[in-house]
Amino acid sequence: MARGPFDTLVDAARFGFDAADHKPLLEAWQALSLADIRSDLAERLIAAGIDEGGDEARFLLNHVLAPASLAQALADPALFSWQQAERLAALSWRRLQRVPLSQVLGSQPFWTLDLAVTADVLTPRADTETLVEAVLSEAGVDAARLVDLGTGSGAILLALLSERPGWNGLGVDLSDSALIVASGNAERCGLANRARFLQGRWGAGLADASADILVSNPPYIVADVLAGLAPEVRDHEPALALDGGADGLDAYREIIRDLPRLLVPGGLFALEIGYDQGAAVSALAQASGLVGIAVKADLAGHDRVVIGRRSGGDR
């Protein structure tokens, strides 16, 4: 009997099923309802060491079901197709390998934005919003030149620009791949007309007094600690954005040494820090002649930001 196009499609689908890494999930879910698939996925995530497996199972399901919600699909099983089951299995398999959820889904909320995330950038963290809040509380609304050193996904830069229409921003990063992500996020957030990006090492290529406000979330993890980090961070996020050297302060020394040159008189700086680095980073800033130095805590009460100014100006 002659074989037609439909047979070819069936063969391709069968081959794809047999070759898929996530085949075990598809096989396990074949006879299950959507509610049971949700429970099974949550249990698998928890067993893989993901404590918030229940929440993450819901996130993954909502992602593949969109624009329908999980509640709607539970009430109407016809809203959950085999194509969605296959996509859920593929995404879930990656998460079970401890790929960060942000990379699995391709984006991460930060501030009021939704930012694209890849393995080339750190996943934006809620703790970093402390830096955004600190800068907004200290800076005015007048036109300003904002510089973000080690911009990564562009999270800090774009969050600040979204709140201050009169500001223009420059994001600097050593990684060309990160800059591609950041530039795409500027477009995604409708901020490309006020954000530009430059490949470089911290502020080395920038002109004197080129920033009214300078921010950075540099690598600050002690090198010896990296191996003990969660697999999501250790194995799937860029080491360039994590490794702070033998004491975690290498990047701060380089950035802070350059701050008096990069900032205008009275210019503001804000640096994210590790929970136990407030005193050390503040001391580096004081030794460079910076003034008004303060340490800001995050919502958990941990030191998270060192903020201050270059001397001079009207402030």
ZILIN-V29609 format. One record per residue. RES is the residue in three letters. PHI is phi in whole degrees, 0 to 359 (NA if undefined). NEAR is the number of other ideal C-beta (glycine too) atoms within 8 Angstrom. D_FIRST is the distance of its C-alpha to the first C-alpha in whole Angstrom. Layout:
<<RES	PHI	NEAR	D_FIRST> <RES	PHI	NEAR	D_FIRST>>
This chain:
<<MET	NA	2	0> <ALA	293	3	4> <ARG	261	5	6> <GLY	250	6	10> <PRO	301	5	13> <PHE	296	6	13> <ASP	298	8	11> <THR	297	9	14> <LEU	295	8	17> <VAL	296	8	16> <ASP	298	8	16> <ALA	296	8	19> <ALA	295	8	21> <ARG	296	8	20> <PHE	296	8	21> <GLY	298	8	24> <PHE	296	9	25> <ASP	294	7	25> <ALA	269	6	27> <ALA	289	10	29> <ASP	299	4	33> <HIS	271	10	33> <LYS	307	10	30> <PRO	303	6	33> <LEU	291	11	34> <LEU	300	13	31> <GLU	294	7	30> <ALA	293	8	34> <TRP	266	11	34> <GLN	304	6	30> <ALA	257	3	32> <LEU	262	9	35> <SER	285	6	37> <LEU	299	11	38> <ALA	298	7	42> <ASP	288	8	41> <ILE	298	12	39> <ARG	300	12	42> <SER	295	8	44> <ASP	298	11	42> <LEU	296	14	42> <ALA	301	12	46> <GLU	296	9	46> <ARG	294	12	44> <LEU	295	15	46> <ILE	296	11	49> <ALA	296	7	49> <ALA	279	9	48> <GLY	99	7	51> <ILE	260	10	51> <ASP	299	5	54> <GLU	266	6	53> <GLY	301	15	49> <GLY	297	9	49> <ASP	296	7	50> <GLU	290	13	48> <ALA	299	13	45> <ARG	295	10	46> <PHE	300	10	46> <LEU	296	16	43> <LEU	294	14	41> <ASN	299	10	43> <HIS	295	9	42> <VAL	281	10	38> <LEU	276	13	39> <ALA	308	6	41> <PRO	277	2	42> <ALA	289	7	42> <SER	264	7	44> <LEU	299	10	44> <ALA	300	6	46> <GLN	295	10	43> <ALA	290	14	40> <LEU	294	9	42> <ALA	281	5	43> <ASP	227	7	39> <PRO	303	8	36> <ALA	295	4	34> <LEU	282	9	36> <PHE	251	9	34> <SER	267	6	31> <TRP	293	5	28> <GLN	296	6	29> <GLN	291	10	33> <ALA	297	12	32> <GLU	295	9	31> <ARG	292	9	33> <LEU	300	13	36> <ALA	297	13	35> <ALA	296	10	35> <LEU	292	13	38> <SER	295	15	40> <TRP	299	11	39> <ARG	296	10	41> <ARG	294	14	44> <LEU	294	9	43> <GLN	275	6	44> <ARG	72	13	47> <VAL	293	10	46> <PRO	305	12	49> <LEU	303	10	47> <SER	298	11	48> <GLN	287	13	46> <VAL	297	11	43> <LEU	277	11	44> <GLY	90	8	45> <SER	202	9	48> <GLN	211	11	52> <PRO	292	6	54> <PHE	209	13	58> <TRP	56	8	61> <THR	255	4	59> <LEU	252	12	56> <ASP	239	7	53> <LEU	251	16	52> <ALA	293	10	49> <VAL	227	14	50> <THR	229	9	48> <ALA	289	7	49> <ASP	274	9	51> <VAL	223	14	54> <LEU	294	11	55> <THR	291	10	54> <PRO	300	12	57> <ARG	253	6	59> <ALA	299	6	61> <ASP	302	11	64> <THR	291	13	64> <GLU	297	10	65> <THR	301	14	68> <LEU	294	16	69> <VAL	301	13	68> <GLU	298	8	70> <ALA	297	12	73> <VAL	294	14	73> <LEU	297	10	72> <SER	284	6	75> <GLU	263	8	77> <ALA	262	10	76> <GLY	277	4	77> <VAL	256	5	75> <ASP	293	5	77> <ALA	307	5	75> <ALA	207	12	74> <ARG	259	11	72> <LEU	256	17	70> <VAL	237	16	69> <ASP	241	15	66> <LEU	270	12	66> <GLY	72	14	63> <THR	293	15	61> <GLY	59	14	58> <SER	287	16	56> <GLY	87	17	59> <ALA	304	14	59> <ILE	294	13	63> <LEU	305	16	63> <LEU	288	17	61> <ALA	299	14	62> <LEU	292	16	66> <LEU	296	14	65> <SER	294	11	63> <GLU	263	7	67> <ARG	230	12	69> <PRO	300	3	68> <GLY	273	7	71> <TRP	265	13	70> <ASN	240	10	68> <GLY	229	15	66> <LEU	234	16	65> <GLY	254	15	63> <VAL	245	16	63> <ASP	208	13	61> <LEU	285	8	61> <SER	268	10	57> <ASP	298	6	55> <SER	295	8	52> <ALA	296	16	54> <LEU	296	14	56> <ILE	296	9	52> <VAL	296	16	52> <ALA	297	18	55> <SER	297	12	55> <GLY	297	9	52> <ASN	291	15	53> <ALA	299	13	56> <GLU	296	8	54> <ARG	302	9	52> <CYS	266	10	55> <GLY	71	5	57> <LEU	241	10	59> <ALA	296	8	58> <ASN	285	4	61> <ARG	238	8	64> <ALA	232	16	62> <ARG	229	6	62> <PHE	224	14	61> <LEU	219	9	62> <GLN	279	9	61> <GLY	177	11	64> <ARG	262	6	66> <TRP	47	13	68> <GLY	261	14	71> <ALA	301	7	71> <GLY	264	7	70> <LEU	263	11	72> <ALA	286	4	75> <ASP	301	5	78> <ALA	51	10	79> <SER	267	9	75> <ALA	227	14	74> <ASP	277	9	76> <ILE	222	16	74> <LEU	233	16	72> <VAL	231	16	70> <SER	195	13	67> <ASN	241	11	65> <PRO	281	13	66> <PRO	295	11	64> <TYR	222	12	67> <ILE	275	12	65> <VAL	299	10	67> <ALA	306	10	65> <ASP	292	6	66> <VAL	270	8	64> <LEU	304	12	61> <ALA	296	6	60> <GLY	265	5	60> <LEU	287	10	59> <ALA	302	6	56> <PRO	305	9	52> <GLU	303	10	51> <VAL	274	10	55> <ARG	299	11	55> <ASP	259	6	51> <HIS	230	11	50> <GLU	247	13	53> <PRO	292	11	55> <ALA	300	7	58> <LEU	302	8	59> <ALA	266	11	60> <LEU	244	13	61> <ASP	283	9	63> <GLY	265	16	67> <GLY	90	10	68> <ALA	300	7	71> <ASP	241	8	72> <GLY	81	12	70> <LEU	247	13	72> <ASP	305	11	71> <ALA	294	14	70> <TYR	298	16	73> <ARG	301	9	75> <GLU	290	10	74> <ILE	292	14	73> <ILE	294	13	76> <ARG	303	7	78> <ASP	265	11	77> <LEU	299	15	77> <PRO	300	9	81> <ARG	279	8	80> <LEU	281	14	77> <LEU	275	15	78> <VAL	289	9	81> <PRO	306	9	84> <GLY	82	11	83> <GLY	295	15	79> <LEU	260	14	77> <PHE	230	15	75> <ALA	213	15	73> <LEU	235	16	71> <GLU	288	13	69> <ILE	224	14	70> <GLY	287	8	69> <TYR	301	7	71> <ASP	247	5	74> <GLN	249	13	74> <GLY	302	10	76> <ALA	293	6	80> <ALA	293	10	79> <VAL	289	14	77> <SER	299	11	80> <ALA	296	8	82> <LEU	299	12	80> <ALA	294	14	81> <GLN	297	9	84> <ALA	294	6	85> <SER	269	10	83> <GLY	86	8	86> <LEU	282	15	83> <VAL	231	8	85> <GLY	63	8	84> <ILE	283	11	82> <ALA	218	7	80> <VAL	248	11	78> <LYS	253	12	75> <ALA	264	9	73> <ASP	274	9	70> <LEU	294	6	69> <ALA	276	6	69> <GLY	87	5	73> <HIS	269	8	72> <ASP	304	11	73> <ARG	224	12	71> <VAL	219	13	72> <VAL	253	14	75> <ILE	231	15	77> <GLY	183	11	80> <ARG	219	13	81> <ARG	283	15	82> <SER	294	9	86> <GLY	97	5	88> <GLY	77	10	87> <ASP	265	3	88> <ARG	274	5	86>>
